[in-house]
Amino acid sequence: MPNLPRRLLESEKIFRGAVFDIERDRLLEENGVEIVRDVVRHPGGAGALPLFGDGRVALVRQYRHPARRELLEIPAGRIETGETPEECAAREVEQETGFRTGRIEKLAEFYSTPGFCEERLYVYLATDLIPSSQNLDHDELIEIVCLPLTEAVKMIERGEIEDSKTIVALLMAEKLKS
C-alpha cells in the first residue's frame, strides 16, 4: 500500500508532559482537503518476555491508571535518550524482575495506536537469565508472576491478559518455541 502524500501546513505544540507531548498538525491532503490531526509524540517503548529454561515466563502485575486496574504485562518501559530498544528491554527486565538477560532476541516491532500516537513498541524474548537484583523506580509497585508459557497463552484466550505488547510477545514466543 503506497503512502499517500500529505503536506504539513502547520504544527503546534499544545501539550508538553513528563511522558509524552501532543501536537496539533494541519495537513493538506493530495486531493486538496485540509485536515487537522492531534498527535501524541512519544519516544517509543521496549519490553521483553523473560523465558526460563523450564518453559516458565515472568510477567509483572501492576496498576495502570488509564485502565483503572492491574494488568499482567511483560517488563517494559520508555526508551531513554541514547538508548537502543534492545538496551531498554534488557534494562527493564533486570529492573522489574531482578534477572539479567543473557540472550535477547527481537520478536516484533509495531505501532501501539497509530490513529493518534507515533509510539513504536519493540518486543523481545529474553533467555539465559542470570539472577541479579530488582531495582524498581520510585513509583513502581510490581508483583512478579511466573507461569508456564502455555498457561500465559491460555490467559490471552480467556481475556485475562489484555495488554497488547504482552499479547504480541507471548504469541510470538509461542510460535517461535513450537
Backbone as CSV, one residue per row, in Angstrom:
resi,resn,N_x,N_y,N_z,CA_x,CA_y,CA_z,C_x,C_y,C_z
1,MET,0.856,-1.183,0.000,0.000,0.000,0.000,0.897,1.239,0.000
2,PRO,0.747,2.085,-0.957,1.623,3.268,-1.037,1.251,4.320,0.010
3,ASN,2.251,5.079,0.422,1.989,6.209,1.310,1.446,7.345,0.469
4,LEU,0.286,7.850,0.846,-0.291,8.972,0.111,0.374,10.268,0.568
5,PRO,0.726,11.112,-0.372,1.426,12.345,0.021,0.522,13.306,0.782
6,ARG,1.077,13.882,1.805,0.393,14.902,2.598,1.407,16.016,2.832
7,ARG,0.927,17.209,2.848,1.826,18.332,3.108,1.479,18.928,4.455
8,LEU,2.481,19.008,5.326,2.289,19.613,6.633,2.232,21.128,6.463
9,LEU,1.120,21.703,6.851,0.945,23.152,6.745,1.410,23.862,8.015
10,GLU,1.101,23.229,9.156,1.412,23.852,10.439,1.429,22.788,11.521
11,SER,2.314,22.971,12.486,2.361,22.070,13.634,2.489,22.924,14.887
12,GLU,1.579,22.704,15.831,1.566,23.496,17.059,1.615,22.560,18.267
13,LYS,2.581,22.797,19.140,2.662,22.002,20.373,1.568,22.509,21.303
14,ILE,0.642,21.602,21.686,-0.462,22.034,22.543,-0.352,21.476,23.961
15,PHE,0.576,20.529,24.161,0.780,19.974,25.498,2.185,19.403,25.599
16,ARG,2.855,19.710,26.700,4.160,19.117,26.984,4.051,18.416,28.332
17,GLY,4.251,17.100,28.330,4.116,16.326,29.550,5.391,15.622,29.940
18,ALA,5.343,14.906,31.036,6.501,14.175,31.536,6.811,12.950,30.689
19,VAL,5.786,12.349,30.070,5.973,11.112,29.309,5.790,11.332,27.807
20,PHE,4.918,12.250,27.434,4.654,12.495,26.015,4.254,13.948,25.805
21,ASP,4.299,14.361,24.547,3.832,15.684,24.126,2.678,15.475,23.149
22,ILE,1.888,16.536,22.942,0.823,16.478,21.943,0.981,17.665,21.014
23,GLU,0.933,17.371,19.727,0.993,18.420,18.711,-0.276,18.383,17.875
24,ARG,-0.723,19.552,17.444,-1.866,19.657,16.531,-1.288,20.002,15.163
25,ASP,-1.480,19.086,14.216,-0.956,19.264,12.864,-2.084,19.584,11.896
26,ARG,-1.829,20.562,11.035,-2.734,20.853,9.914,-2.065,20.309,8.667
27,LEU,-2.796,19.475,7.937,-2.253,18.820,6.746,-3.098,19.141,5.529
28,LEU,-2.457,19.121,4.376,-3.169,19.263,3.117,-3.105,17.917,2.419
29,GLU,-4.281,17.318,2.200,-4.373,16.020,1.527,-4.042,16.186,0.044
30,GLU,-3.743,15.083,-0.592,-3.436,15.054,-2.021,-4.587,15.638,-2.843
31,ASN,-5.825,15.448,-2.373,-6.998,15.932,-3.106,-7.361,17.382,-2.779
32,GLY,-6.508,18.071,-1.990,-6.740,19.471,-1.672,-7.526,19.717,-0.401
33,VAL,-7.967,18.669,0.268,-8.732,18.803,1.501,-7.762,19.035,2.666
34,GLU,-8.096,20.020,3.499,-7.278,20.307,4.683,-7.848,19.531,5.873
35,ILE,-6.957,18.896,6.651,-7.390,18.144,7.830,-6.532,18.541,9.028
36,VAL,-7.076,18.289,10.218,-6.361,18.548,11.466,-6.233,17.234,12.213
37,ARG,-5.032,16.971,12.707,-4.779,15.754,13.480,-4.026,16.124,14.751
38,ASP,-4.494,15.622,15.890,-3.748,15.734,17.141,-2.896,14.479,17.248
39,VAL,-1.601,14.661,17.511,-0.661,13.548,17.512,0.083,13.501,18.841
40,VAL,0.044,12.327,19.479,0.828,12.109,20.690,2.250,11.775,20.253
41,ARG,3.208,12.573,20.715,4.627,12.357,20.406,5.246,11.624,21.586
42,HIS,5.801,10.457,21.311,6.360,9.596,22.351,7.622,8.948,21.796
43,PRO,8.683,8.820,22.592,9.943,8.279,22.074,9.920,6.783,21.778
44,GLY,8.865,6.106,22.143,8.781,4.661,21.909,9.092,3.882,23.163
45,GLY,8.754,2.621,23.116,8.969,1.766,24.277,9.480,0.404,23.848
46,ALA,10.032,-0.295,24.811,10.536,-1.645,24.544,10.336,-2.507,25.774
47,GLY,10.145,-3.780,25.522,9.989,-4.731,26.607,10.433,-6.101,26.154
48,ALA,10.556,-6.986,27.107,10.978,-8.350,26.779,10.220,-9.345,27.639
49,LEU,10.011,-10.509,27.060,9.388,-11.616,27.760,10.496,-12.502,28.315
50,PRO,10.705,-12.497,29.637,11.709,-13.384,30.225,11.210,-14.830,30.171
51,LEU,12.001,-15.708,29.536,11.644,-17.117,29.393,12.738,-17.960,30.044
52,PHE,12.341,-18.715,31.044,13.279,-19.586,31.756,13.429,-20.909,31.012
53,GLY,14.493,-21.630,31.303,14.780,-22.906,30.662,13.701,-23.958,30.835
54,ASP,12.908,-23.843,31.895,11.852,-24.836,32.149,10.515,-24.482,31.480
55,GLY,10.523,-23.434,30.634,9.301,-23.067,29.910,8.416,-22.056,30.607
56,ARG,8.827,-21.626,31.810,8.046,-20.595,32.505,8.459,-19.211,32.005
57,VAL,7.527,-18.280,32.083,7.798,-16.878,31.763,7.573,-16.043,33.011
58,ALA,8.191,-14.890,33.052,7.980,-13.943,34.151,7.233,-12.728,33.602
59,LEU,6.075,-12.486,34.177,5.291,-11.297,33.846,5.200,-10.432,35.090
60,VAL,4.812,-9.181,34.910,4.661,-8.293,36.061,3.220,-7.806,36.127
61,ARG,2.688,-7.819,37.334,1.337,-7.306,37.568,1.504,-5.928,38.198
62,GLN,0.878,-4.932,37.548,0.955,-3.582,38.101,-0.299,-2.793,37.753
63,TYR,-0.594,-1.822,38.600,-1.769,-0.975,38.402,-1.499,-0.010,37.246
64,ARG,-2.445,0.062,36.328,-2.383,1.005,35.210,-3.576,1.936,35.323
65,HIS,-3.309,3.179,35.659,-4.393,4.106,35.942,-5.357,4.309,34.770
66,PRO,-4.891,4.483,33.521,-5.868,4.654,32.439,-6.837,3.478,32.313
67,ALA,-6.384,2.259,32.619,-7.254,1.075,32.566,-8.055,0.916,33.853
68,ARG,-7.654,1.644,34.908,-8.307,1.601,36.224,-8.244,0.221,36.875
69,ARG,-7.176,-0.530,36.567,-6.994,-1.842,37.189,-5.566,-2.325,36.985
70,GLU,-5.266,-3.426,37.659,-3.965,-4.061,37.481,-3.973,-4.872,36.196
71,LEU,-2.854,-4.833,35.484,-2.695,-5.614,34.265,-1.466,-6.500,34.400
72,LEU,-1.487,-7.607,33.707,-0.349,-8.517,33.651,0.392,-8.211,32.354
73,GLU,1.688,-7.881,32.482,2.449,-7.392,31.334,3.863,-7.960,31.324
74,ILE,4.509,-7.839,30.158,5.940,-8.094,30.103,6.636,-6.889,30.725
75,PRO,7.832,-7.057,31.278,8.595,-5.903,31.741,8.883,-4.995,30.550
76,ALA,8.589,-3.726,30.691,8.749,-2.794,29.573,8.845,-1.372,30.088
77,GLY,9.325,-0.488,29.226,9.405,0.910,29.599,9.744,1.791,28.409
78,ARG,9.841,3.060,28.687,10.136,4.062,27.665,11.608,4.005,27.283
79,ILE,11.872,4.138,26.007,13.246,4.185,25.519,13.839,5.542,25.893
80,GLU,14.938,5.507,26.612,15.596,6.736,27.053,16.497,7.289,25.940
81,THR,16.803,8.568,25.996,17.670,9.214,25.007,19.004,8.482,24.933
82,GLY,19.423,8.143,23.722,20.701,7.475,23.510,20.667,5.973,23.720
83,GLU,19.500,5.429,24.045,19.367,4.010,24.336,18.722,3.306,23.140
84,THR,19.190,2.107,22.814,18.542,1.321,21.765,17.336,0.604,22.364
85,PRO,16.391,0.195,21.527,15.258,-0.571,22.049,15.713,-1.838,22.775
86,GLU,16.718,-2.521,22.248,17.228,-3.740,22.873,17.806,-3.452,24.264
87,GLU,18.560,-2.364,24.393,19.111,-1.979,25.700,17.995,-1.649,26.681
88,CYS,16.965,-0.960,26.197,15.824,-0.611,27.048,15.133,-1.872,27.550
89,ALA,14.884,-2.819,26.659,14.201,-4.052,27.039,14.996,-4.823,28.088
90,ALA,16.306,-4.950,27.879,17.159,-5.669,28.837,17.188,-4.945,30.180
91,ARG,17.252,-3.617,30.148,17.252,-2.815,31.381,15.964,-3.035,32.156
92,GLU,14.844,-3.009,31.459,13.547,-3.170,32.115,13.378,-4.559,32.716
93,VAL,13.850,-5.597,32.031,13.762,-6.954,32.584,14.508,-7.016,33.907
94,GLU,15.722,-6.483,33.934,16.505,-6.537,35.169,15.885,-5.679,36.267
95,GLN,15.483,-4.457,35.926,14.890,-3.562,36.931,13.622,-4.151,37.541
96,GLU,12.761,-4.722,36.710,11.445,-5.144,37.183,11.404,-6.569,37.718
97,THR,12.277,-7.456,37.215,12.214,-8.857,37.656,13.416,-9.301,38.479
98,GLY,14.523,-8.564,38.383,15.725,-8.973,39.096,16.517,-10.058,38.381
99,PHE,16.320,-10.168,37.060,17.095,-11.116,36.254,17.781,-10.380,35.112
100,ARG,19.070,-10.587,34.975,19.833,-10.018,33.861,19.639,-10.928,32.649
101,THR,19.495,-10.321,31.500,19.287,-11.053,30.261,20.619,-11.526,29.698
102,GLY,20.753,-12.847,29.500,21.958,-13.392,28.876,21.881,-13.342,27.365
103,ARG,20.664,-13.528,26.841,20.441,-13.502,25.396,19.122,-12.785,25.151
104,ILE,19.115,-11.953,24.115,17.887,-11.233,23.783,17.664,-11.323,22.277
105,GLU,16.404,-11.615,21.919,16.069,-11.861,20.522,14.805,-11.077,20.179
106,LYS,14.863,-10.316,19.107,13.715,-9.500,18.718,12.565,-10.373,18.227
107,LEU,11.384,-10.106,18.758,10.173,-10.808,18.343,9.342,-9.978,17.363
108,ALA,9.204,-8.669,17.631,8.347,-7.824,16.792,8.575,-6.356,17.108
109,GLU,8.160,-5.519,16.189,8.049,-4.078,16.439,6.800,-3.593,15.730
110,PHE,6.096,-2.653,16.374,4.806,-2.228,15.855,4.410,-0.890,16.476
111,TYR,3.443,-0.231,15.855,2.861,0.987,16.419,1.814,0.586,17.442
112,SER,1.815,1.250,18.591,0.852,0.912,19.636,-0.557,1.356,19.264
113,THR,-0.728,2.581,18.858,-2.041,3.127,18.499,-1.851,4.181,17.406
114,PRO,-1.640,3.751,16.152,-1.260,4.680,15.084,-2.332,5.681,14.676
115,GLY,-3.534,5.544,15.181,-4.571,6.515,14.856,-4.316,7.891,15.457
116,PHE,-3.554,7.938,16.549,-3.286,9.227,17.185,-1.912,9.314,17.846
117,CYS,-1.135,8.242,17.819,0.123,8.221,18.560,1.254,7.671,17.692
118,GLU,2.417,8.317,17.757,3.554,7.853,16.970,4.382,6.785,17.686
119,GLU,4.016,6.419,18.918,4.789,5.458,19.691,4.972,4.147,18.940
120,ARG,6.225,3.706,18.864,6.565,2.418,18.274,7.050,1.530,19.412
121,LEU,6.541,0.299,19.482,6.929,-0.638,20.524,7.791,-1.744,19.933
122,TYR,8.776,-2.161,20.711,9.694,-3.228,20.331,9.594,-4.300,21.408
123,VAL,9.368,-5.549,20.998,9.297,-6.624,21.986,10.326,-7.697,21.658
124,TYR,10.902,-8.239,22.715,11.994,-9.197,22.623,11.696,-10.414,23.476
125,LEU,12.458,-11.467,23.223,12.460,-12.651,24.057,13.777,-12.646,24.816
126,ALA,13.709,-12.687,26.133,14.907,-12.678,26.991,15.117,-14.080,27.540
127,THR,16.284,-14.655,27.268,16.604,-16.002,27.745,17.981,-16.004,28.390
128,ASP,18.414,-17.178,28.832,19.692,-17.320,29.543,19.739,-16.312,30.692
129,LEU,18.699,-16.326,31.492,18.518,-15.339,32.556,19.451,-15.608,33.734
130,ILE,20.058,-14.545,34.235,21.025,-14.617,35.326,20.455,-13.860,36.521
131,PRO,20.348,-14.506,37.694,19.825,-13.790,38.865,20.636,-12.525,39.145
132,SER,19.922,-11.457,39.404,20.519,-10.151,39.692,19.725,-9.563,40.853
133,SER,19.420,-8.288,40.781,18.559,-7.708,41.815,17.573,-6.749,41.171
134,GLN,16.388,-6.753,41.712,15.323,-5.865,41.260,15.687,-4.436,41.657
135,ASN,15.400,-3.484,40.769,15.716,-2.083,41.035,14.576,-1.220,40.498
136,LEU,13.449,-1.244,41.211,12.245,-0.564,40.757,12.367,0.952,40.844
137,ASP,11.671,1.636,39.922,11.553,3.087,40.019,10.716,3.405,41.261
138,HIS,10.820,4.634,41.740,10.148,5.022,42.986,8.630,4.854,42.936
139,ASP,8.056,4.908,41.724,6.602,4.839,41.601,6.103,3.476,41.119
140,GLU,6.979,2.474,41.100,6.575,1.151,40.635,6.257,0.213,41.797
141,LEU,5.061,-0.324,41.790,4.643,-1.368,42.721,4.295,-2.567,41.862
142,ILE,5.173,-3.555,41.873,5.074,-4.660,40.931,5.053,-5.998,41.654
143,GLU,4.213,-6.900,41.162,4.225,-8.287,41.610,4.723,-9.126,40.431
144,ILE,5.746,-9.943,40.660,6.264,-10.824,39.607,5.419,-12.094,39.596
145,VAL,4.949,-12.469,38.419,4.123,-13.661,38.252,4.834,-14.597,37.275
146,CYS,5.252,-15.762,37.777,5.900,-16.761,36.927,4.903,-17.878,36.635
147,LEU,4.773,-18.226,35.372,3.855,-19.276,34.967,4.324,-19.875,33.647
148,PRO,3.856,-21.057,33.318,4.246,-21.664,32.047,3.794,-20.813,30.855
149,LEU,4.606,-20.760,29.825,4.252,-20.020,28.610,2.905,-20.491,28.082
150,THR,2.665,-21.784,28.102,1.391,-22.321,27.598,0.195,-21.795,28.394
151,GLU,0.362,-21.641,29.700,-0.727,-21.109,30.534,-0.949,-19.626,30.244
152,ALA,0.132,-18.872,30.032,0.001,-17.446,29.714,-0.767,-17.256,28.408
153,VAL,-0.500,-18.114,27.428,-1.232,-18.028,26.158,-2.713,-18.337,26.379
154,LYS,-3.028,-19.308,27.224,-4.433,-19.614,27.539,-5.103,-18.420,28.227
155,MET,-4.337,-17.688,29.029,-4.880,-16.496,29.697,-5.273,-15.428,28.680
156,ILE,-4.533,-15.334,27.586,-4.909,-14.412,26.499,-6.268,-14.840,25.954
157,GLU,-6.401,-16.124,25.670,-7.643,-16.654,25.091,-8.838,-16.423,26.016
158,ARG,-8.603,-16.427,27.326,-9.691,-16.207,28.293,-9.911,-14.719,28.588
159,GLY,-9.134,-13.857,27.977,-9.280,-12.420,28.200,-8.651,-11.936,29.489
160,GLU,-7.774,-12.723,30.089,-7.138,-12.352,31.350,-5.856,-11.545,31.149
161,ILE,-5.293,-11.599,29.969,-4.160,-10.738,29.609,-4.663,-9.832,28.503
162,GLU,-4.618,-8.505,28.770,-5.238,-7.536,27.866,-4.259,-6.542,27.256
163,ASP,-3.027,-6.561,27.701,-2.025,-5.606,27.235,-1.478,-6.036,25.871
164,SER,-1.526,-5.137,24.892,-1.180,-5.504,23.516,0.270,-5.975,23.357
165,LYS,1.225,-5.285,23.956,2.625,-5.700,23.781,2.876,-7.064,24.402
166,THR,2.166,-7.366,25.472,2.297,-8.658,26.134,1.674,-9.755,25.287
167,ILE,0.527,-9.476,24.713,-0.125,-10.448,23.828,0.778,-10.754,22.634
168,VAL,1.317,-9.716,22.020,2.218,-9.920,20.878,3.425,-10.753,21.298
169,ALA,4.052,-10.395,22.409,5.250,-11.113,22.863,4.948,-12.582,23.147
170,LEU,3.852,-12.843,23.846,3.520,-14.229,24.196,3.193,-15.071,22.964
171,LEU,2.409,-14.518,22.060,2.037,-15.275,20.868,3.247,-15.501,19.954
172,MET,4.096,-14.507,19.836,5.305,-14.669,19.017,6.259,-15.672,19.652
173,ALA,6.396,-15.642,20.967,7.270,-16.595,21.661,6.734,-18.010,21.523
174,GLU,5.417,-18.163,21.652,4.810,-19.489,21.495,5.091,-20.036,20.096
175,LYS,4.938,-19.185,19.106,5.178,-19.599,17.714,6.640,-19.983,17.523
176,LEU,7.541,-19.234,18.106,8.973,-19.479,17.995,9.372,-20.780,18.680
177,LYS,8.734,-21.089,19.806,9.096,-22.258,20.600,8.378,-23.537,20.177
178,SER,7.376,-23.415,19.283,6.635,-24.625,18.884,7.254,-25.299,17.669
